[in-house]
Amino acid sequence: MSYSVGQVAGFAGVTVRTLHHYDDIGLLVPSERSHAGHRRYGDADLDRLQQILFYRELGFPLDEVAALLDDPDTDPRAHLRRQHELLTARIEKLQRMAAAVEQAMEARKMGINLTPEERFEVFGDKDPEQYAEEAEQRWGGTEAYAETQRRAASYTKEDWKRIQAEVDDWGERYAALVAAGEQPSSEAAMDLAEEHRQHISRTYFEVPYEMHRCFGEMYVSDERFKAFYDSMRPGLAEHLKEAITANAARHGA
């Protein structure tokens, strides 16, 4: 079975012009032509296009993509392994960036004592004050907000790096727990929910169990929080919310 250039463009989410260009430079030459000379793509062409788009998404220039795909000594499975490794590395970086965004949403001046260079080192290219105005509007008059401000103002670069490392470590362990099929009501899940509560209490402000339950609801109702937790592993936000609820019940809240 073969497909027209328009159909392939629709499948892959690219433009017809892009496919024409790939053909012109020899990167993706369709295996067939119609009687009228129109391009027709077969299944093998679609497989190659998928590989091309993977590498392009990962930032490889077209000439390097061509060299990789046309290497006669490279097993097709090697491409998948390489792409998996590269994608895993990107995911880990995005998780670290998302952790910085979450911290920014919980505090107005997370990096108040950091220079711009130090903020970039700790938080990457995410501004820790991105949600400062919203945080002040929602919680500016609360004791918790004032306590967060006081603590954040005293933190050094090393403190923020330690906090970031703690968030990363917790996220890896919770993602592994979900992957292992642990139920939110399991001891292991509730223990990690308790660790989550204690981390906020230790870092920003005291979080009673009832407040933690409200946070859990926010983690699934607010798309930004949900996206952050689900970036660790799909479904993690809902799993965490239920684990927080179970943990609060375990402690009589």
WOHU-V188864 format. One record per run of one state. SS is the DSSP state (H for helix, E for strand, - for the rest). FROM is the first residue (numbers start at 1). TO is the last residue. If there is no record, write none. Layout:
BEGIN
ss=(SS	SS)
from=(FROM	FROM)
to=(TO	TO)
END
This chain:
BEGIN
ss=(-	E	H	-	H	-	E	-	E	-	H	-	H	-	H	-	H	-	H	-	H	-	H	-	H	-	H	-	H	-	H	-)
from=(1	3	5	13	16	25	32	34	39	42	43	58	62	70	76	107	116	124	132	140	143	155	157	180	187	204	209	222	223	233	236	251)
to=(2	4	12	15	24	31	33	38	41	42	57	61	69	75	106	115	123	131	139	142	154	156	179	186	203	208	221	222	232	235	250	253)
END
